[in-house]
Amino acid sequence: LDCSEPTEVNAKLAAAEEALSLSVWTTSTTCRVLSLDTLLALLTGVLLEKQVVIVCPNLGVLSAVVLSLIPMIRPFQWQSLLLPVLPAKMIDFLDAPVPYIVGIQHK
């Protein structure tokens, strides 16, 4: 019998609880700041594995919107790159030929 097993289970439960709390906050923030049409267009882009760029000067709202997309597409899972906030010096990354969800503060 491995005595570290209860610790692993507790760690997994804590991580799941954290993820649920985060998804509740991010999803409620997204529903508050985006119209239904915009939200549906955003989810469509994510489900079609498009290159999704979200622009918002407010870092809290920006990261919440980007992070809310993962729980919103359940039972599907995002398999590509997810960057809640792309640093300005890495803006050339937007030319990458892969699907991504990226948040930037300014156009």
C-alpha positions in Angstrom: 0.0 0.0 0.0 1.4 3.4 -1.0 0.9 5.9 1.8 1.3 8.8 -0.7 -2.0 7.9 -2.4 -4.3 10.0 -0.2 -2.0 13.0 -0.7 -2.3 12.5 -4.5 -6.1 12.2 -4.3 -6.3 15.3 -2.2 -4.0 17.3 -4.6 -6.2 16.2 -7.5 -9.4 17.2 -5.7 -7.9 20.6 -4.8 -6.8 21.2 -8.4 -10.3 20.3 -9.7 -11.9 22.6 -7.1 -9.6 25.4 -8.2 -10.4 24.8 -11.8 -14.1 24.9 -11.1 -13.8 28.2 -9.1 -11.7 29.7 -11.9 -14.2 28.7 -14.6 -17.1 30.1 -12.7 -15.4 33.5 -12.3 -14.1 33.6 -15.9 -17.4 32.5 -17.5 -19.4 35.0 -15.5 -17.0 37.8 -16.4 -17.2 36.8 -20.1 -21.0 36.7 -20.1 -21.0 40.1 -18.5 -18.7 41.9 -21.0 -19.7 40.2 -24.3 -22.9 40.2 -26.2 -24.5 36.9 -27.1 -23.6 37.3 -30.8 -20.0 38.1 -30.0 -19.8 35.1 -27.5 -21.3 32.7 -30.1 -18.9 34.0 -32.8 -16.0 33.5 -30.4 -17.0 30.0 -29.5 -17.5 29.1 -33.2 -14.0 30.2 -33.9 -12.6 28.2 -31.1 -14.5 25.0 -32.0 -13.4 25.4 -35.7 -9.8 25.7 -34.4 -9.3 29.2 -35.9 -6.7 31.7 -34.8 -8.6 33.7 -32.1 -7.2 37.0 -30.9 -9.0 38.9 -28.1 -8.2 42.5 -27.6 -9.0 44.3 -24.3 -7.0 47.0 -22.4 -8.1 45.6 -19.1 -5.8 42.7 -18.1 -8.4 41.1 -15.7 -11.2 41.1 -18.3 -8.7 40.0 -21.0 -7.4 37.0 -19.1 -10.9 36.1 -17.9 -12.3 36.0 -21.4 -9.4 33.9 -22.8 -9.5 31.4 -19.8 -13.3 31.1 -20.0 -13.2 29.6 -23.4 -11.7 26.3 -22.2 -14.6 25.4 -19.8 -17.2 26.7 -22.3 -16.3 24.2 -25.0 -16.6 21.1 -22.7 -16.8 18.2 -23.4 -14.3 19.2 -26.1 -10.7 20.1 -25.2 -8.5 22.8 -26.7 -5.4 21.1 -28.0 -3.4 24.0 -29.3 -1.8 27.2 -27.9 -3.5 29.3 -25.2 -2.0 32.5 -24.1 -4.2 34.7 -21.8 -1.9 37.7 -22.4 0.6 37.9 -25.2 3.5 40.3 -24.4 3.8 43.2 -26.8 7.4 42.2 -27.8 6.0 38.8 -29.0 3.3 40.3 -31.3 5.0 38.6 -34.3 3.7 35.3 -32.9 0.3 36.2 -34.4 1.7 35.2 -37.8 2.1 31.6 -36.7 0.3 29.1 -39.0 -1.3 27.2 -36.1 -4.6 27.6 -34.2 -4.4 29.6 -31.1 -6.3 31.6 -28.5 -4.4 34.8 -27.6 -5.2 37.8 -25.6 -3.6 41.2 -26.4 -4.0 44.6 -24.8 -3.8 46.8 -27.8 -4.2 46.4 -31.6 
